[in-house]
Amino acid sequence: MEFKDYYQTLGVARDAPADAIKKAFRKLARKYHPDVSKEPDAGKRMAEINEANTVLSDPEKRAAYDQLGQHQPGQEFRPPPGWDAGFEHSEHGRSAAESAEFSDFFSQIFGTMGRDGQQRRGHGADGSDTYPGNDHHARILLEIEDSFAAPARQLTLRAPKMDAKGRVVLEERTLNVKIPKGIREGQVIRLSGQGEPGIGNGKPGDLLLEVQFAPHARLRADGRDLQLTLPVSPWEAALGAVVAVDLPGGALNVRIPADAQTGKQLRVRGKGLPSDPPGDLYIDLRIVNPPAASPKAKELYEALAKETAFDPRKETP
């Protein structure tokens, strides 16, 4: 998808206060609104202006957008993994139908922000209005090992707010969170009463932490299952072997069948994430050839070539 420079679209600086953004939007809307504009591309420009204003006039969306940094408009762009980890936001936002008019960039970045939250009105014992607080949301980045160890983690969340000059600043808070054993990507940890404060005697909302795993050097999580690419030597693949594999839950001896090939997948039941039921471990074999780095190694390769007359490009029956 193409990166959108919303500041350039509205013609404002990146540190522009809220009133400057509002002023720039109104000026451009008067020029490009299809009902009054004579510009040939008025409809397209107005859609771009509306999208930029939707982001930059909303402190939460603007703060999230700023996390992406500066890039050339139109440049091919993919947000890095975990870019929004620890970013706290409320339920308020545009509906899916309203957002459908905007670009793929908007949908990709803000698709999980704005769940049409609305404070529910109530009445206190004295007849005064009370409003329960909305739930807050944040994505947190954990290690795969955390699913096995179930540790207590100290997490720092950042929430945007307006300062006295109308500029968006990030306010941090730190929470101690117990990670449930067997937690999977996409699951939510609910912290009661840690969301938006209520009004009057309204009950505070909850904080919903959506789990995402950080990239791992060897493992990949797929739901409850784990995937691992295991390098093996040519003789282990040809003759069969028992290979020790280190996993967060402890070492595991894996039997490599004889005549195994690169790409062969082994399944070890119950050795995925420790969920209920536990997931499975899928091992993809990758044969790694030793280099002919010495005269002896070269001699052995030459003898193997003569002895087997093996042609890897010949189709097997």
VOFIZA-415810 format. One record per residue: x, y, z of N, C-alpha, C in turn. Coordinates in pm, whole numbers, plus 50000, padded with zeros to 5 digits. Each point is the difference from the previous one (the first is absolute). Layout:
% VOFIZA-415810
XYZXYZXYZ;...
END
This chain:
% VOFIZA-415810
500844988150000499165011950000500885012550000;499425011149961500745012549991499885008150129;501125005850042500005008350119499275013149972;499205004450097499275012649990500625010250096;500415011349946500525010850084498855009650028;499344997950112498825007950033500355014550030;501185002450053500405013850027500185007749868;500594993349902500165006449869498635002549935;499094990750016498675001549940499305012550051;500115002650130499375011950058500885012349995;501294998049966500915011349990500365006050134;500194991250102500365004850133501284993150045;500675006250099501214994150056499644988150090;500974991250021499744988250083499715003650145;500455011550045499735004250138498875010250007;499175000549895498925009849997498994997250112;499555010650071498984998050104498634996949940;499084995950084498684995849953499275011049925;500095012650046499275010749932500565002849861;501314997949979500585001949867499524989149905;499844987950049499484989149917498555002849961;499215004450096498605003249972499895011249896;500845010250015499985011349907500394995649859;501054991549990500454995349869498934991549933;499334991550077498944991549943498865008549946;499575009850076498885008449954500355007649873;501225004849992500435007449881499994991049877;500544987750015500034990849887498614994949964;499144998250101498644995349974499225010349919;500205012750029499335010549922500454999849854;501264996149978500555000049864499604987649921;499934988250068499844987549926498674992850025;499135005450081498734992950020499274999049866;499584987849961499404998149867498775008649974;499315004350104498785008049980500315014249953;501235004650026500325013949966501255001349913;500834989549995501295001249933499884998749848;500855007449931500114999149854501204991649959;500784995150099501204992249970499594986449940;500734995449895499624987449934500154987750090;500905000550095500234988550087499475002550141;498955008150010499515004450131499584988250086;499294990349942499524988650078501134992050061;501024997249920501164992350048500755007850107;500235012749974500755008150097499235001250131;498675001449990499225001450122500054987350084;500024988549934500114987350072501344999250073;501075004549933501324999850063500065009650119;499375011649984499975010150106499214994850120;498864993549974499194994450109500764989250076;500714991649926500774989350064501105005950088;500735009849947501085006250077499445006850125;498885006749986499415006950115499484990250104;499454988749954499514989950094501124995050089;501214998849945501144995250078500595011150086;500285011449940500745010450072499155007850100;498684999449986499135006950097499654991050118;500384987449994499734990550107501324997450074;500135003950126501284998450071500524985749999;499104990250013500464986150003500534995649864;499265002949894500454996149867501265007649960;500055012650035501185007949964501254994650071;499854996750129501154994750074500454986649942;499034991549962500364987249939500695002249866;499485009149920500605003049870501435005150015;500235008450100501345005550021501014989150037;499514988850057500914989150035500664994049875;499395001749885500524994249876501205007649945;500205012350047501125008049950499685006549866;501005006549944499845007149873500454991349884;499204999949894500314992549879499525008149881;500514996649883499595007049879498564996449965;499155009949970498634996849960500014991849871;499154989649996499964991249884500994988750005;500935000550096501014989450015499334987150046;500464988749944499504987050045500344998450147;498994996450080500195000250145499264988650066;500674993850096499384990250088500425003450143;499055001150092500395003250138500844988850058;501055003250073500854989650058499254992150106;500354987350024499334992050103500085006750136;498865000250068499985005550134500085015150008;499785007049888500175014650000499065006950100;498834994250025499035006450089499934993450137;501004991650033499994993350129500085010250113;499164998450100500015009050115499265012949978;499335001349884499285012549972498554998250044;499585007850099498684998650060499015009449931;498814994749969498995008549937498624995950049;499045008849981498644997750047499184993149893;498724998150027499114993749903499485009949896;500125012850028499405009849910500614999149861;499185001749898500544999749865498914999649896;500405000049874499074999449888499564985649978;498824998349948499504986749970500714994449878;499854986849981500624993749883499455005749871;498705003249999499395005649879500585013749967;500225008150104500585013249977501454998849954;500744990650056501414998549966500214994049862;498974993449945500144993249870500315009849887;499655012850020500255009949895501465004149995;500784996150100501395004250007500924989849937;501305003049999501004992049929500334987150072;500714991049929500504987750061500975003250114;500765010749983500945004150105499255002850129;498905007449991499215003150119499474987350064;499454991049918499434987650053501044991450067;501224999449941501064991650055500495005550134;500135013050009500565006150121498965001350110;498805004049963499005003350102498844990150004;500154988749934498904990449996499594994850135;500934999350097499684995050133499705011350098;500095012349954499735011350088498605005449971;499265002450107498675005649983498994988949985;499384996150108499054989149997498595005350030;499765012249966498695006250020499544999550145;500965002150089499615000250141499165012250031;499074998650089499155011250037499654998750148;500205010550075499694999350141498504998250021;499644990850088498604997150031499585008750118;498935006849982499555009650102499194992950108;500225004250125499224994750111499685011350096;499444996350115499645010150099500484995650137;500575009350073500434997150136498824999950095;500264996550126498934999350100499365013650023;500765010749975499465013550019499395005749874;499884991849896499415004549875500995005849902;501285001650038501005005749910500394989849893;500455005349887500424991149890501314993350035;500094987249969501264992750014500294993149868;501284999049968500424993449877501124990250031;499814987249973501124990650017501095003149900;501234997750039501125002849909500094989849888;500495004349887500224990949887501204991050025;499984988549937501174991350004501135006249919;501224997650044501195003849924500644987449941;500755001849893500634988949930501485003049980;500804989550000501425001449968500514986449953;500945000449907500664987749956501334998950073;500294988450055501254998050074500844989549930;501315001750009500954991249934500634990950105;499774986949987500574990250091500964990949926;500804992650074500854989649944499244986850001;500304991349904499364986849999500264992850132;501195002150056500344993550128499035003850111;499385012049991499075004350104498794990850009;499624993849889498864990950001500294987650083;501274996150010500414988350079500255003850146;500635011550022500435003750135498915006950081;499015006149929498925007550067500565009850103;500865009349956500635009150096499095011850036;500415007650098499425013150026500845010149922;499375007749914500715009549917499665014350042;501015008749998499785014350020499885006449862;498825004949968499725005449867499825015150008;500595007149906499845014449990499115003249882;498905006850025499065004049896500095015149978;499735004049875500045014249966498625004149949;499455010450060498705005149959500125014749960;499405003949885500115013949957499055009250074;500445012350016499125010450054500445013449942;499155009950011500315013449953500685008050111;501105006949965500605008950098499325013749995;500495009350077499365013150009500065007749869;500944996449912500145007049872499274992949887;499234989650034499244993049897500834990249920;501134995850053500854990349932499874986450069;500154989649920499864986550053501284995750069;499874995450123501144994550075499594986150051;500994991750027499754986650049500264999450150;499024994850071500114998450145500194985250031;500994996650080500304985950028499434995750134;499664987350007499674993850128500534985850000;500374995050115500604986750013499084991150082;499794987849949499134990450066500744986950020;499714993150109500504986550021498904990349957;500324991549902499014991249940500474985550009;499144991250052500284985850005499604993949865;500964993849932499744993949870499474985850021;498814996849949499474986450017500824989749922;500194988350059500724989349932499214995649878;500724997649890499354995649877499395011249918;500315012650033499455011349926500404999149854;499085003649910500254999449856499885013949939;500585001449882499855012649927498535002649971;499595012550017498625003749974499104999050120;500434992750104499204999450120500095013250077;499005002450084499895012750072500064997650149;500845007850068500065000150145499195012050048;498984997450080499125010850048500415004250142;500265012950016500315005650132498825008750043;499254995050096498785006650043500305013650064;499235010249958500095013250060501205008349960;500794995249902501215007249958499785008049872;498745001449957499715007749880499675014450033;499095005749923499635014150018499205001950129;500295010350079499225002450122498555003349966;499104996250090498605003649981499755014450041;498835004949966499585013550037498964998950111;500115008550098499134998750117500434987750078;499054991550026500314987450068500084988549900;500225003349873500074989749897501204990850018;499784987549972501064990050014501075002149893;501294999050034501045001649896499974988549902;500465002749879500084989549899501174990750027;500114989949916501084990250013501105003149899;501154994150024501135001049907500174986349934;499934999749868500104987549925501344999649927;500844990550039501354998949945500024988549898;500175003549874500074989849894501444995449984;500204986950005501354994350000500544998149859;501225004349981500754997249877501384994950041;500524990049927501324994850031501065007449922;501115003150066501155005849932500634989549909;500635004249890500684990249914501024991950079;500024987049976500894990950071501074995049905;501194997350053501134995749915499744986549934;499234991150066499834986549946498544995649985;499135005550082498634995050007499015009849939;498904994549947498885007849950498734994250059;499145008650053498754995450060498885001049897;499164989749997498824999849915498854994650085;499285009150066498994995750095500674993050117;499544987750030500634992250107501294993349954;500194998849869501134992349947501265008449989;501134993150001501295006349976500634993949875;500725008349927500714995449880501485002950017;500824990749955501445001050017500694994549876;500995007149947500844994849893501264994150064;500254987249974501124992950065501084996649898;501205005950011501104996249911500524986050038;500224991749899500574986650023501124997849898;500944991450036501124996849910499544989849896;500734998849889499624990249898499954985750054;500944996550091500004986350050498864997650099;499625010450075498834998550087498744997849918;499895007449888498834998549915500004986649927;501164995549954500074987749922499874987650087;500655000150115500064987950083498954999750111;499415011750029499125001050114500795003550125;499405006750094500715004250120499015004550105;500485001450121499245006250109500705013150034;499285011049985500575013350015499345007150119;500805006250085499475007650113499575013849954;498805003850037499445013149964499665007450129;500545012150014499715008250118498705007749978;499084998650096498725006949996499795007350133;499135010250003499775007050126499534990850112;499304989249964499524990750101501014989450039;501215000349943501024990050029500504993449873;501144993050011500594993349884499144988349956;500024997349868499194989549941500864992249901;499984986850009500724991649904499074996649884;500415003949880499184998149881500664989649911;499234990249958500524989549912499855004349853;501135000749930500015003149858499934986949923;499004998049916499924987449925501084999449893;500424987649964501004998349894499445004849867;500915004649913499655005049867499105012450006;500135007950106499235012450011500545010449901;499135008549951500375010449906499685013750057;500675010249949499665013850037498535002549970;499315006050094498595002949982499094989950067;500554988450038499184990250069499585005750135;498744998050034499485005550125499694988850099;500485001650121499724990750109499045006650098;499114992050054499035005250097500204993150135;500175008150103500144994750136498795004850079;499114991050032498755003650066500235004950144;499275010550035500015005050137501215008150039;500885003349904501215007550032499955014349945;498795005049976499855013949962499825008550125;499195010549992499755008350118499214991850103;500275002350129499364992050104498575004350028;499175000149894498615003950016499184988050048;498705001550005499114989150040498974998249890;500194990749905501104990249995501285006449947;501174993650027501265005649948500084999049849;500775008949941500204999649856501054989949961;500264999149871501004990749946501215007849951;501114992849986501235005749945500214994449860;500145009049902500254996149862501445003649965;500774990049959501425001849972500244998349851;500515010349935500374999449858501504997549991;500384989149932501414996549990500685008049889;501235004050026500825007049899501404993950003;500354993249891501314993549993501075010649972;501055000050083501115009549984501254992149965;500605003149886501204992849955501265006550056;500924992050050501275005650047500845004649880;500765010750014500825004749888501194990749974;500444999549875501214992449964501215008950029;500225002450128500985010050042501404994350021;500154987149987501324993950019500204989449891;501264996249974500234989449899499264987150035;499954996450127499324987750040498505000949973;499405011550035498575001649975499704999549851;500885006149919499814999749856500124985749948;500944992550054500194986049958498764991750032;499415002350117498804992550039498825003449908;499875012849967498925003849908500204993349864;501254999649950500274993749870499714985150004;500344993550113499724985650013498494997550004;499285008950069498544998550009499375001749862;500525009549923499465002349866500204987849911;501174993750009500284988249918499184987950047;499884998550130499344988250055498494999949976;499375011750012498535000349991499495003549861;500785007049922499545004749868498635006950014;499885008150102498725006550033499805012549915;498815001249936499665011649920498785006750064;500175011250072498865006250068498995006049903;500365001849873499095005949903499184989449924;500314987550027499264989349935498714997550079;498904999349928498734997850067499954986050058;499574998950124499854986850062498684993849957;499984986849984498754993549955498925000850106;
END
